[in-house]
């Protein structure tokens, strides 16, 4: 379970090594088997940057949800959250990154109580 939830989906089948050096990749065959054995319809996956905030893969057996807009202040990605209702019907809310702010105006004078 830990390997599936902390690893990233991939277009290649089976298990692979993640290029970043930690964790694994898993193919559609792995996610389909996992969902079938555990009576699930999908795995919700996170911690992997996707530009639209969410991304379906493996024939909708896995959805990646990324909730940090403009990751590291330079990726320009949207963020998303997945909402589930009482019947487990899902929908996604997407958020665009905030516009960059200018430099804040900072007053550089020493207050009287420090003199």
C-alpha positions in Angstrom: 0.0 0.0 0.0 2.8 2.5 0.9 4.6 1.9 -2.4 1.4 2.5 -4.4 0.4 5.7 -2.5 3.8 7.3 -2.4 4.9 6.3 -5.9 3.9 7.9 -9.2 1.7 6.5 -12.0 3.6 5.8 -15.3 2.7 4.9 -18.9 5.0 1.8 -18.6 3.6 -1.3 -17.1 4.7 -2.9 -13.8 6.9 -1.3 -11.3 9.9 1.0 -12.1 12.4 3.2 -10.4 11.5 6.9 -10.1 14.0 9.1 -11.9 14.3 11.4 -8.8 15.8 8.5 -6.9 13.1 7.9 -4.3 10.0 5.7 -4.7 8.7 3.8 -7.6 6.6 4.2 -10.7 3.6 1.9 -11.3 1.8 1.1 -14.5 -1.9 0.6 -15.3 -1.6 -3.1 -14.7 -0.6 -2.4 -11.1 -3.4 0.1 -10.4 -6.1 -2.1 -12.0 -5.0 -5.1 -9.9 -4.8 -3.0 -6.7 -8.3 -1.5 -7.3 -9.8 -5.0 -8.1 -8.2 -6.8 -5.1 -9.3 -4.0 -2.7 -12.8 -3.4 -4.2 -11.9 0.2 -5.2 -12.8 2.2 -8.3 -9.9 4.6 -8.1 -6.8 5.7 -6.3 -6.5 9.4 -5.5 -2.8 10.3 -5.7 -1.0 13.5 -4.7 2.4 15.0 -4.3 3.1 15.0 -8.1 2.9 18.3 -10.0 0.2 18.4 -12.7 -0.3 21.6 -14.6 -4.1 21.6 -14.5 -4.3 20.7 -10.8 -5.6 17.2 -11.5 -5.0 14.5 -14.0 -6.6 11.2 -14.8 -4.5 8.2 -15.9 -4.6 4.5 -16.2 -8.1 4.5 -17.8 -9.4 6.5 -14.8 -8.1 4.1 -12.2 -5.8 6.8 -10.8 -6.3 10.5 -10.4 -3.5 12.8 -9.4 -4.5 15.9 -7.5 -2.1 18.7 -6.8 -3.3 21.5 -4.5 -0.4 24.0 -4.6 -0.9 26.7 -7.2 2.2 28.1 -8.9 4.4 25.5 -7.1 7.6 27.0 -5.7 6.4 30.4 -7.1 7.6 29.6 -10.6 5.8 26.6 -12.1 2.6 28.4 -13.2 0.4 25.4 -12.5 -3.2 25.5 -11.4 -4.3 23.8 -8.1 -7.3 21.5 -7.6 -9.3 19.8 -4.9 -11.6 16.9 -5.4 -15.1 17.1 -3.8 -17.1 14.0 -3.0 -20.8 14.0 -2.2 -22.7 11.5 0.0 -23.0 9.1 -2.9 -19.3 9.4 -3.7 -20.0 11.4 -6.9 -16.9 13.5 -7.5 -16.2 16.9 -8.9 -13.1 19.1 -9.1 -12.5 22.7 -8.2 -9.6 24.3 -10.0 -7.7 27.4 -8.8 -5.4 29.6 -10.9 -2.3 31.0 -9.4 -2.5 34.4 -7.8 -1.0 37.2 -9.9 2.6 38.1 -8.8 2.7 40.8 -6.2 5.1 43.7 -6.4 7.6 44.3 -3.8 5.9 45.4 -0.6 6.5 48.9 0.7 8.5 48.7 3.8 9.2 51.7 6.0 12.8 51.6 7.2 12.6 54.0 10.1 13.4 53.1 13.7 10.4 53.5 16.0 10.8 56.0 18.8 10.6 53.4 21.5 13.9 51.9 20.3 15.8 55.2 20.6 
